[in-house]
Amino acid sequence: MLDHPDPDLTDDSASGKGRGTTVERLVENLREGILYGRYAAGQRLIEADLTRAFGVSRGPLREAFRRLSAEGLIESVPNRGAVVRRLTLKETRELFQIRTALEMLAAQLAAANISSPGVREKFEAAIAPIWNDSPRNMPLAYLDENKLFHQAVVDASGNEQLASVGRQMQLPLIMFQLSGALTVDILAQSNAEHRAVAKAILAGDGAAAAEQMRKHLDRANRFSEQLPPQVFRQ
């Protein structure tokens, strides 16, 4: 949780000015906090603590909760209030199935689009961290690299509607929930798979790019299936 209010989140609800901006920035800060581990899966989001931390009133905060609930990041639990969503194993499996199909398409389109003006340069810049051979020994830090890589593939596809649908699948939320079980070897394997996808895209080989993406996400799904039941909401 933030220790100091964000000056950009100053609540001007008394005059009605800036409320939309306040809510949008609250959503952005809370979303980032959920996806990158400041708020854990299953954690209760206490209104009094958050209004104090962000320097806002309850109105904008509750609107931010409503939007994040619509995104599937939080849920309202009787007698507890807003809670960071914790996925069931079935939900995780289903989301991986959908995401695999979408990202296979994204990889195929990215390979076909890689020779378009500016696409290769932008893609190479976005995925640059995957070529770093340093060990990935901090799972939460790797989540950011992972998110940037998958977003770069979708961006390179040139399909804006695919990007919009993909954001709803919440792969970062899935990976965060699994992050406690990620080891150095698993992260190294994941990065090697990212490299295989990237090489196929850069070579303009759509079939290979889609197949490498399928292997990558199928392996991640199998990993989730092998985790202890307590990792997931029952």
C-alpha positions in Angstrom: 0.0 0.0 0.0 1.2 3.5 -0.7 2.6 5.4 2.3 2.1 8.9 0.8 -0.8 10.3 -1.2 -0.1 10.7 -4.9 -0.3 14.5 -5.6 -2.1 13.8 -8.9 -4.9 12.0 -7.0 -6.0 15.1 -5.1 -9.8 14.8 -4.7 -11.8 17.8 -5.8 -15.2 16.2 -5.2 -16.5 19.2 -3.3 -16.5 21.3 -6.5 -17.1 18.4 -8.8 -14.0 19.2 -10.8 -11.5 16.6 -11.7 -13.5 13.7 -10.4 -13.2 11.7 -13.7 -9.4 12.2 -13.6 -9.2 11.2 -10.0 -11.2 8.0 -10.6 -9.1 7.1 -13.7 -5.8 7.6 -11.7 -7.1 5.6 -8.8 -8.0 2.8 -11.2 -4.6 2.9 -12.8 -2.8 2.9 -9.4 -4.9 0.1 -8.0 -4.7 -2.0 -11.2 -0.9 -1.7 -11.2 -0.8 -2.6 -7.5 -2.9 -5.7 -8.1 -1.0 -6.9 -11.1 2.5 -6.3 -9.6 2.0 -7.7 -6.1 1.4 -4.7 -3.8 -2.1 -6.2 -3.2 -2.2 -10.0 -2.9 -4.8 -12.3 -4.4 -7.6 -12.6 -1.8 -6.6 -9.4 0.1 -9.3 -7.2 1.4 -9.1 -3.6 0.1 -10.0 -1.5 3.1 -11.6 1.8 2.1 -10.4 3.8 5.1 -6.8 2.8 4.5 -7.0 3.6 0.8 -8.7 6.9 1.1 -6.0 7.9 3.5 -3.2 6.6 1.4 -4.4 8.2 -1.8 -5.8 11.3 -0.3 -9.3 10.9 -1.8 -12.9 10.5 -0.6 -14.9 7.3 -0.6 -17.0 8.3 -3.7 -14.1 8.2 -6.3 -12.6 5.1 -4.6 -15.9 3.2 -4.8 -16.2 4.2 -8.5 -12.7 2.9 -9.0 -13.7 -0.4 -7.3 -16.7 -0.7 -9.6 -14.5 -0.3 -12.7 -11.9 -2.8 -11.5 -14.7 -5.2 -10.7 -15.9 -4.9 -14.3 -12.4 -5.8 -15.4 -12.4 -8.9 -13.2 -9.6 -7.7 -10.9 -11.6 -7.3 -7.7 -14.9 -8.7 -6.4 -17.3 -7.8 -3.8 -17.5 -10.3 -1.0 -20.4 -10.2 1.6 -19.2 -8.9 5.0 -15.7 -8.2 3.6 -16.2 -5.6 0.9 -13.8 -5.3 -2.1 -11.3 -8.1 -2.3 -8.6 -8.7 -4.9 -9.9 -11.5 -7.1 -8.4 -15.0 -6.6 -8.9 -17.3 -9.5 -10.2 -20.9 -9.3 -8.2 -23.6 -11.1 -11.1 -23.9 -13.6 -11.1 -20.1 -14.3 -7.3 -20.2 -14.7 -7.6 -23.2 -17.1 -10.3 -21.4 -19.2 -8.5 -18.1 -19.3 -5.3 -19.9 -20.6 -7.4 -21.7 -23.3 -8.8 -18.4 -24.5 -5.5 -16.5 -24.2 -3.6 -19.2 -26.1 -5.9 -19.0 -29.1 -5.7 -15.1 -29.1 -1.9 -15.0 -28.7 -1.3 -17.6 -31.4 -3.3 -15.4 -33.7 -1.3 -12.4 -32.5 2.0 -14.1 -33.1 0.9 -15.2 -36.6 -0.3 -11.7 -37.5 2.9 -10.1 -36.0 5.0 -12.3 -38.3 3.0 -11.2 -41.3 3.2 -7.6 -40.3 6.8 -7.5 -39.2 8.0 -6.0 -42.5 5.5 -3.1 -42.3 7.2 0.4 -41.8 8.4 0.8 -38.3 7.0 -2.4 -36.9 10.3 -4.4 -36.7 12.1 -1.5 -35.0 9.4 -1.0 -32.4 9.0 -4.7 -31.7 12.8 -5.2 -31.3 13.0 -2.3 -28.9 10.1 -3.6 -26.8 11.4 -7.1 -26.5 15.1 -6.2 -25.9 15.1 -7.5 -22.3 14.6 -11.1 -23.5 18.1 -11.2 -24.9 19.7 -10.4 -21.6 21.3 -13.6 -20.3 21.2 -12.6 -16.6 19.4 -15.1 -14.4 15.7 -14.3 -13.7 15.7 -14.8 -10.0 13.0 -12.3 -9.0 9.5 -13.6 -10.0 7.6 -10.4 -9.5 10.2 -8.4 -11.5 9.9 -11.0 -14.3 6.2 -10.4 -14.4 6.9 -7.0 -15.9 9.2 -8.3 -18.5 6.7 -11.0 -19.3 3.8 -8.5 -19.7 5.9 -6.3 -21.9 6.8 -9.2 -24.2 3.3 -10.4 -24.7 2.1 -6.9 -25.2 4.8 -6.3 -27.8 3.6 -9.3 -29.8 0.0 -8.1 -29.7 1.1 -4.6 -30.7 3.2 -5.9 -33.6 0.1 -7.7 -34.9 -1.4 -4.4 -35.9 -4.9 -5.6 -34.8 -6.3 -3.1 -32.3 -9.4 -5.1 -31.6 -7.2 -8.1 -30.7 -5.3 -5.9 -28.2 -8.6 -4.8 -26.7 -9.9 -8.3 -26.2 -6.5 -9.5 -24.9 -6.5 -7.0 -22.1 -9.7 -8.5 -20.8 -8.1 -11.9 -20.4 -5.9 -10.8 -17.4 -2.9 -13.0 -18.1 -0.9 -10.8 -15.7 -3.4 -11.6 -12.9 -3.0 -15.3 -13.7 0.8 -15.1 -13.6 0.8 -13.0 -10.4 -1.3 -15.7 -8.6 1.3 -18.3 -9.8 4.3 -16.2 -9.0 5.0 -17.8 -5.6 5.8 -21.1 -7.3 8.0 -19.7 -10.0 11.7 -20.8 -9.8 14.8 -19.6 -11.5 14.7 -22.6 -13.8 11.0 -22.0 -14.8 11.7 -18.4 -15.5 14.7 -19.3 -17.7 12.5 -21.7 -19.6 9.8 -19.1 -20.1 12.4 -16.6 -21.4 13.8 -19.2 -23.8 10.3 -19.7 -25.1 9.9 -15.9 -25.5 13.1 -16.0 -27.6 11.7 -18.8 -29.8 8.5 -16.8 -30.5 10.4 -13.6 -31.2 12.8 -15.3 -33.6 9.9 -16.8 -35.6 8.1 -13.4 -35.7 11.3 -11.6 -36.8 11.8 -14.2 -39.5 8.3 -13.5 -40.8 7.2 -17.2 -40.2 3.7 -17.0 -39.0 3.1 -20.7 -38.6 6.2 -21.1 -36.5 5.4 -18.1 -34.4 1.9 -19.4 -33.7 3.3 -22.8 -32.8 6.0 -21.5 -30.5 3.4 -19.3 -28.7 1.1 -22.4 -28.3 3.9 -24.4 -26.8 4.8 -21.5 -24.4 1.3 -21.0 -23.1 0.5 -24.7 -23.0 3.5 -25.3 -20.8 2.4 -22.4 -18.5 -1.1 -23.9 -18.3 0.4 -27.4 -17.4 2.5 -25.7 -14.7 -0.6 -24.2 -13.2 -2.4 -27.6 -13.2 0.4 -29.1 -11.1 0.2 -26.5 -8.3 -1.2 -27.3 -4.9 -5.0 -26.7 -4.6 -4.5 -24.0 -2.0 -3.0 -21.7 -4.6 -6.5 -21.3 -6.1 -9.8 -20.2 -4.8 -11.9 -23.2 -3.9 
